């Protein structure tokens, strides 16, 4: 029996929403992001691939005014107002001891044993795969009609100490505001390289 091919490619409008027309926003419209939307973002991003389904990302969604101001205090001057104005800013962290969860997250093999006694290897895996999860978060937010403003200009040690105080093996990596972007806050799009600039097919 011949296997049938099904074309699952997305339409142009969807590709524009996710990639071509999506932008990084620096200011936000006065419109809330609900807890239901936050749950929806996570429920989408968790389905995307990570190594051995390790799921090392740890996320703190900063919505209250008090915690927004605290996070803004840890940010560079250029990012303080962005954080205060955004309806939500998520802190993307990674759990160095993610392997403790592998018996139920990856039951196909004794994956926990792969990482026991190898903290350097765990840090490398957690860092790489939580960054992937953060990228998935951006695409998930865009897919439900929200905009994003990722930022790295923040004192990660202070963010870790405050927001992951009850999770001593979790380290903050970067932050991303989520909401409805103000179109007047974006710059002209920066150049993007052609395929041949950074790609090789062998």
Protein Blocks (a to p, Z undefined) as FASTA:
>chain_A
ZZddddfbdcfklmmmmmmmpccdfbdcdddddfklmmmmmmmmmmpccehhlopaccdd
dfbfklmmmmmmmpcfklmmmmmmpmbdcdddddfklmmmmmmmmmmbcfklmmgoplkl
mmmmmmmmmmmmmmmmmmmmmmnopacdddfbdcfklmmmmmmmmmmkbccfbdcddddd
dfklpccddddddfklmgccZZ
